[in-house]
Amino acid sequence: MARQRRIQGKPTVYRRALVRGELVLTPSTLEAIRAGRVEKGDPMPAAEVAGLLAMKKTSELIPHCHIVPLTGSRVELSALGDRVIAEVEAETVGRTGVEMEALVGATVALLTVWDMVKYLEKDPDGRYPIARLGPVTVEAKEKRSEVPA
């Protein structure tokens, strides 16, 4: 039997989650991103929007997740060293947390970058010897009765 956890008895409070994820890429791919030479366009803003959209769809993707009305969300990508870093924040005033929304947002954002640059990452056999997703981790969770200004 599958079911969602009952949350009706939990108090409605402010909740926030912060997630950080990484996508390792080759130096030449990162240079193409920085120089604006990716054939499909700039992957960074496209991936940030994809991450926001994915956060809103989390309950459709993860069967046991409740529908969470986000009261705030942020997806920020940056190219640092040999990787793209995603920092994703989700907020709600509700009865359940938003870490799954932030995890989905970060993962989809990074997968969007990978999709847009995969032609640059493939070796002659069609494999991805360098590209690597992860880790994607929950860096912070917050729950409090008062909503911050």
C-alpha positions as CSV (number, residue, x, y, z in Angstrom):
1,M,0.0,0.0,0.0
2,A,1.3,3.4,-0.9
3,R,0.3,6.6,0.9
4,Q,1.3,10.1,1.8
5,R,2.2,10.9,5.4
6,R,-0.7,12.7,7.1
7,I,0.3,16.3,8.0
8,Q,-3.1,17.8,9.0
9,G,-2.0,17.8,12.7
10,K,1.2,19.6,12.1
11,P,1.4,23.4,12.6
12,T,1.6,25.8,9.7
13,V,5.0,27.4,10.0
14,Y,7.6,29.1,7.9
15,R,10.0,26.6,6.3
16,R,13.1,27.0,4.2
17,A,15.6,24.7,2.6
18,L,18.9,25.5,0.9
19,V,20.5,22.9,-1.5
20,R,23.8,23.0,-3.3
21,G,24.6,20.8,-6.2
22,E,27.6,20.4,-8.6
23,L,28.1,19.4,-12.2
24,V,31.7,18.6,-13.2
25,L,32.6,19.4,-16.8
26,T,35.7,19.6,-19.0
27,P,37.6,22.8,-19.0
28,S,36.8,23.4,-22.7
29,T,33.1,23.1,-22.0
30,L,33.3,25.5,-19.1
31,E,35.2,27.9,-21.4
32,A,32.5,27.6,-24.1
33,I,29.8,28.4,-21.4
34,R,31.8,31.5,-20.2
35,A,32.4,32.6,-23.8
36,G,28.8,32.2,-24.9
37,R,29.7,29.5,-27.5
38,V,27.2,26.8,-26.6
39,E,25.1,25.9,-29.7
40,K,21.8,25.7,-27.9
41,G,22.3,29.1,-26.2
42,D,23.4,30.2,-22.7
43,P,22.7,27.2,-20.5
44,M,22.9,29.2,-17.2
45,P,19.7,31.3,-17.4
46,A,17.9,28.4,-19.2
47,A,18.8,26.1,-16.3
48,E,17.9,28.6,-13.7
49,V,14.4,28.8,-15.1
50,A,14.2,25.0,-15.5
51,G,15.1,24.7,-11.9
52,L,12.3,27.0,-10.8
53,L,9.8,25.2,-13.0
54,A,10.9,21.8,-11.6
55,M,10.5,23.0,-8.0
56,K,6.8,23.7,-8.8
57,K,6.4,20.1,-10.2
58,T,8.0,18.2,-7.4
59,S,4.8,16.6,-6.1
60,E,4.1,15.3,-9.7
61,L,7.6,13.7,-9.9
62,I,8.0,12.3,-6.4
63,P,4.9,10.2,-5.5
64,H,4.9,10.7,-1.8
65,C,5.5,14.4,-1.8
66,H,2.7,16.7,-0.8
67,I,1.8,19.7,-3.0
68,V,3.7,22.6,-1.4
69,P,2.8,26.1,-2.3
70,L,6.1,27.9,-2.6
71,T,6.1,31.4,-1.1
72,G,9.7,32.0,-2.4
73,S,12.2,30.3,-4.5
74,R,15.6,31.0,-6.0
75,V,17.9,29.1,-8.4
76,E,21.4,30.5,-8.9
77,L,24.1,28.9,-11.1
78,S,27.7,29.8,-11.3
79,A,30.8,28.4,-13.1
80,L,33.6,27.9,-10.6
81,G,36.8,26.0,-11.5
82,D,35.9,22.7,-13.2
83,R,32.2,22.7,-12.3
84,V,28.9,24.4,-12.4
85,I,27.5,25.1,-9.0
86,A,23.7,25.3,-8.3
87,E,22.4,27.0,-5.2
88,V,18.7,26.6,-4.7
89,E,16.4,27.9,-2.0
90,A,12.8,27.1,-1.4
91,E,10.4,28.7,1.1
92,T,6.9,28.0,2.2
93,V,4.5,28.7,5.0
94,G,3.0,25.3,5.5
95,R,2.8,21.9,7.3
96,T,5.7,20.1,5.5
97,G,9.2,21.0,4.5
98,V,10.6,22.1,1.1
99,E,13.9,20.2,0.9
100,M,12.5,17.9,-1.8
101,E,11.5,21.0,-3.9
102,A,15.0,22.4,-3.5
103,L,16.7,19.1,-4.3
104,V,14.6,18.6,-7.5
105,G,15.2,22.2,-8.5
106,A,19.0,21.9,-8.2
107,T,19.1,18.5,-9.9
108,V,16.9,19.6,-12.9
109,A,18.9,22.9,-13.3
110,L,22.2,20.9,-13.5
111,L,20.7,18.3,-15.8
112,T,19.6,21.2,-18.1
113,V,23.1,22.5,-18.3
114,W,24.4,18.9,-19.1
115,D,21.7,18.5,-21.8
116,M,22.7,21.8,-23.4
117,V,26.5,21.0,-23.4
118,K,26.5,17.2,-23.8
119,Y,27.7,17.4,-27.4
120,L,30.9,19.1,-26.0
121,E,31.3,16.4,-23.3
122,K,31.0,13.2,-25.4
123,D,34.1,11.2,-26.2
124,P,34.4,9.4,-29.7
125,D,32.4,6.5,-28.2
126,G,29.5,8.7,-27.1
127,R,30.4,8.4,-23.4
128,Y,30.9,11.1,-20.8
129,P,34.3,10.4,-19.2
130,I,34.5,13.7,-17.3
131,A,30.9,15.0,-16.8
132,R,29.6,14.0,-13.4
133,L,26.5,15.2,-11.5
134,G,26.8,15.5,-7.7
135,P,27.0,15.8,-4.9
136,V,23.6,17.4,-4.4
137,T,23.1,18.1,-0.7
138,V,20.8,19.8,1.7
139,E,23.0,22.5,3.2
140,A,20.3,24.1,5.5
141,K,16.8,23.6,6.7
142,E,14.8,26.1,8.7
143,K,11.5,26.0,10.5
144,R,10.1,28.7,12.7
145,S,6.7,30.0,13.8
146,E,7.3,33.6,12.6
147,V,7.7,34.5,8.9
148,P,10.9,36.5,8.3
149,A,10.4,40.0,6.8
